[in-house]
Amino acid sequence: MRLKISQFLLSLAIISALMLGGCSTQQVTSNTSSPSSTATQTTTEATSVSQTISDSVPGIAGLPRLEGKATVVITVKGSPITIEVDGTDAPITAGNFVDLVQKGVYDGLAFHRVVREPQPFVVQGGDPQSKDPKVPIDRLGTGSYIDPKTGNARYIPLEVKPKGSDTPIYNKPFDATAQPVVLPHKQGAVAMARSQSPDSASAQFYFALADLAFLDGNYAVFGNVTQGFDVVNKIQQGDRIESAKVTQGAENLKTPGQ
């Protein structure tokens, strides 16, 4: 019983850290441990779940969508990490990520949070502030992507698709203990970091270093590492993304107004 209680308390503490370790300028908070997660052949034609998603969902109108799958290769210290990005089951989250990759937003950004103790947890990066090496480390984890056209931060809604559902659920956490999700936090999952607000994800993402089922339904997984997880396992705080490129499936990205 003591072991079970300690494991429960550890999980509760980690979840609290995730929620408080904000990852957007909507919630500027502590930078202690928080994440707050690709590539098979992606010649798949767009099977657009996104076409069935209404723009009446809060926060969706005007956002990029990925209708199908794409492959993104992130290079760290000269070694590639291949990610299958799943726009079939997470069209908005995947579309946002692929769009930022296409814009070159991730090139040169740092991994500012690496948590491997007391157990493997996450490697988090993608804060646009980290491009400037003069930005103090304790400020990283609070930055968002600023759209140069509007001067405003771009946020995306929480997007979680339960198994058996035709479309994702938006704008609120989902109880994945009652019903599994299509994209779970398995080792190698790639998901969006966020702050306390469900709809505060922007550019920051994290790799799951282990199976993290207790995060399912609270954070949006949008892909998986298919090659190079050994590279992920070697990332240290301060390591930078040398480049991030879409190698397949770029044609599946649909950007409103273009």
C-alpha positions, 0 to 999 in steps of 0.5 A, a space after each residue: 500500500 505504501 508503494 502504491 500511495 507513493 506512486 500516486 503522489 509522484 504522479 500527482 506531483 508531476 501532473 501539477 508540475 505540468 500544469 504549472 510549468 506553463 508553456 505559453 505567455 498566457 501563463 508565465 510560470 515556473 520552469 521546473 519539470 514540465 512538458 507543459 510530444 512521426 515516420 512511416 511512409 506518408 504518401 497516404 492521401 489525405 483522409 481528412 478528418 479535418 473536413 468534418 470539423 466545424 470552424 465554430 469550434 472555439 479557436 479553430 477558425 483560420 488555423 492550418 490543418 494537416 489532412 493526412 500524415 507528414 514526416 518531419 526530420 529534426 536534426 540535433 547534433 548532426 543526428 536525425 530524429 524522424 517523426 510521423 506527424 498524424 493529421 488524420 487524428 489530430 489535424 489542427 495540432 499536427 497542422 500547426 506543427 508542420 506549418 511552424 516547421 515549414 516557416 523555419 520557426 524551430 531552426 536554432 531553438 533549444 531544448 530547455 527542459 529535460 527530465 530523466 530523474 527520478 524516472 524518464 519523463 520528457 524532453 521539451 523544446 520549441 520556445 521561440 524565445 530560445 533562439 536568442 542565447 541571451 534569454 535566461 534559462 528561467 524564462 524559457 518555457 513561457 514563449 509562444 509563436 508570434 505571427 508576424 502578420 498580426 503581431 499576435 501569438 498563435 494558440 491552438 485548442 486542446 485536441 484529443 480524439 477518443 477511440 471510436 469517435 469520428 472527430 476529436 474533442 476540443 477545448 477541454 481535457 478528456 478522461 482517458 481512464 474511462 475511454 482510451 485515446 487514439 494517440 496515447 503517450 507511449 514512449 516516443 510520442 510527440 505532444 504539444 506543451 501548454 499552460 493551465 489553459 487547455 487552449 494555450 499550446 502554441 509552439 512548444 512540444 515535447 518527446 515522451 521518454 517513457 509511457 506516460 498514460 496519466 497525461 492522456 487526454 490532458 495534452 495533445 499527442 500529434 505524432 511519434 518518433 519512428 527513427 532516432 529515439 536514441 538521439 532523443 535519449 541523448 538530448 541535454 538541456 541547452 542542445 539546439 535544433 539544427 534544422 527541422 524539415 518536412 520530408 514527406 506529406 507537405 502537400 497535406 498541409 492546408 492553410 486557410 486563405 492560401 
